[in-house]
Amino acid sequence: MYCYDYRISLRVQHPTEAGDGIADRLDLEPAFSRDVGTGCRDRDGSLISGHAETRVVFVLDRGKDGWLMDAWPALIDLLQARADVIRELLQEGAGIGLRVGIFGKTAWAGFELDQQLLRLMADLQLDFQVETYFPVPADTPGGSGEAAGT
């Protein structure tokens, strides 16, 4: 069996609205939020600049030793229920994307996207990103068996 963990998140970048407003409209709890104009500080604490857009990340699903394909039906329902709000946010200039993070333990056989999910992502004009993280083999020089990129 191919063991992996996964995390599916929805990322919203909006030019003017605060993260709390986006979260309220989508009726989702943010895992991360940084509002437009919020100061970005250097290591010494000095102000570098303000953020140009609000960035909000919502974790929609995560699984341990699970099959990613099992998450698609609930994901489709969640996105369809928020389709009108997503369209409104896009009309306001927001960028919205779906991100799937795959954290492999030994190997990974891949997955297939549900056709209904693909159609919905296309209809909603969602960006789609897959990131994979696999362990570095212990016998690799400098490798400790830890997952790369985590």
C-alpha positions as CSV (number, residue, x, y, z in Angstrom):
1,M,0.0,0.0,0.0
2,Y,1.2,3.5,-0.8
3,C,1.1,5.5,2.4
4,Y,0.7,9.3,2.3
5,D,-1.0,12.1,4.1
6,Y,-2.7,14.9,2.3
7,R,-4.1,18.4,2.9
8,I,-6.5,20.3,0.6
9,S,-6.7,24.0,1.0
10,L,-8.5,26.9,-0.6
11,R,-6.4,30.1,-1.0
12,V,-7.9,33.5,-1.6
13,Q,-6.0,36.6,-2.5
14,H,-8.2,39.8,-2.5
15,P,-7.1,43.3,-3.4
16,T,-9.2,45.2,-0.8
17,E,-11.3,43.0,1.5
18,A,-10.0,41.9,5.0
19,G,-9.6,38.2,5.7
20,D,-12.4,38.2,8.3
21,G,-14.9,39.5,5.7
22,I,-13.8,36.8,3.2
23,A,-14.1,34.1,5.9
24,D,-17.6,35.3,6.8
25,R,-18.7,35.3,3.2
26,L,-17.4,31.8,2.5
27,D,-18.6,30.6,6.0
28,L,-15.2,29.0,6.5
29,E,-12.6,29.2,9.4
30,P,-9.3,30.5,8.1
31,A,-6.1,28.6,8.9
32,F,-4.0,31.7,7.9
33,S,-4.9,35.3,7.2
34,R,-2.9,38.4,6.4
35,D,-4.8,41.6,5.5
36,V,-4.0,44.0,2.8
37,G,-1.8,46.9,4.1
38,T,-0.6,44.8,7.1
39,G,3.1,45.6,7.7
40,C,5.7,43.1,6.9
41,R,8.6,43.2,9.2
42,D,12.3,42.3,8.8
43,R,14.1,40.0,11.3
44,D,15.2,43.1,13.2
45,G,11.6,44.3,13.5
46,S,11.9,47.1,11.1
47,L,8.9,47.7,8.7
48,I,9.7,46.5,5.1
49,S,6.4,47.3,3.4
50,G,2.7,46.6,3.5
51,H,1.1,43.6,1.9
52,A,-0.5,44.4,-1.4
53,E,-3.3,41.9,-1.1
54,T,-5.2,40.1,1.6
55,R,-4.2,36.4,1.7
56,V,-6.5,33.8,3.4
57,V,-6.0,30.1,3.5
58,F,-8.8,27.6,4.4
59,V,-7.9,24.0,5.1
60,L,-10.8,22.1,3.6
61,D,-9.7,18.5,4.3
62,R,-6.8,16.5,5.5
63,G,-6.1,12.9,5.8
64,K,-3.6,10.5,7.3
65,D,-2.9,7.2,5.6
66,G,-6.1,7.9,3.6
67,W,-7.1,7.8,0.0
68,L,-7.3,11.3,-1.4
69,M,-10.0,10.2,-3.9
70,D,-12.4,9.7,-0.9
71,A,-12.2,13.5,-0.2
72,W,-13.5,14.6,-3.6
73,P,-17.3,14.2,-3.1
74,A,-17.3,16.3,0.1
75,L,-15.0,18.9,-1.6
76,I,-17.4,19.1,-4.6
77,D,-20.4,19.7,-2.2
78,L,-18.4,22.4,-0.3
79,L,-17.4,24.3,-3.4
80,Q,-20.9,24.1,-5.0
81,A,-22.5,25.4,-1.9
82,R,-20.2,28.5,-2.1
83,A,-20.2,28.9,-5.9
84,D,-22.0,32.3,-5.9
85,V,-19.7,33.7,-3.3
86,I,-16.6,32.5,-5.2
87,R,-17.9,34.1,-8.4
88,E,-18.5,37.4,-6.5
89,L,-15.0,37.3,-5.1
90,L,-13.5,36.6,-8.6
91,Q,-15.5,39.6,-10.0
92,E,-14.0,41.8,-7.3
93,G,-10.5,40.9,-8.5
94,A,-9.7,38.0,-6.1
95,G,-7.5,35.1,-7.1
96,I,-8.8,31.8,-5.8
97,G,-7.0,28.5,-6.0
98,L,-7.3,24.9,-4.7
99,R,-4.1,23.4,-3.4
100,V,-3.4,19.7,-2.7
101,G,-0.4,18.9,-0.6
102,I,0.8,15.2,-0.7
103,F,3.2,14.1,2.0
104,G,4.5,10.7,1.0
105,K,6.0,8.2,3.4
106,T,7.6,5.6,1.2
107,A,6.1,5.9,-2.3
108,W,3.1,7.3,-4.0
109,A,1.0,5.8,-6.8
110,G,-0.9,9.0,-7.7
111,F,-4.6,9.9,-7.9
112,E,-7.3,10.7,-10.4
113,L,-9.3,13.8,-10.2
114,D,-13.1,13.3,-10.3
115,Q,-14.6,14.7,-13.6
116,Q,-17.3,16.5,-11.7
117,L,-14.6,18.3,-9.6
118,L,-12.6,19.2,-12.8
119,R,-15.8,20.7,-14.4
120,L,-16.6,22.6,-11.2
121,M,-13.0,24.0,-10.9
122,A,-13.2,25.1,-14.5
123,D,-16.6,26.7,-14.1
124,L,-15.5,28.6,-11.0
125,Q,-12.2,29.5,-12.7
126,L,-10.2,28.1,-9.7
127,D,-6.4,27.8,-10.0
128,F,-5.2,24.3,-9.1
129,Q,-1.9,23.3,-7.6
130,V,-0.4,20.0,-6.4
131,E,2.7,19.9,-4.2
132,T,4.4,16.6,-3.4
133,Y,6.8,16.0,-0.5
134,F,8.6,12.7,-0.3
135,P,11.2,11.4,2.2
136,V,14.8,11.7,1.3
137,P,16.3,8.1,1.4
138,A,18.5,7.5,4.4
139,D,21.3,6.1,2.3
140,T,21.5,9.4,0.3
141,P,24.5,11.6,1.3
142,G,23.1,14.1,3.8
143,G,19.7,12.3,3.8
144,S,18.1,11.4,7.1
145,G,14.9,9.9,5.9
146,E,13.0,13.2,6.7
147,A,10.5,14.5,4.1
148,A,12.0,17.0,1.8
149,G,10.4,20.5,1.7
150,T,8.5,20.1,5.0
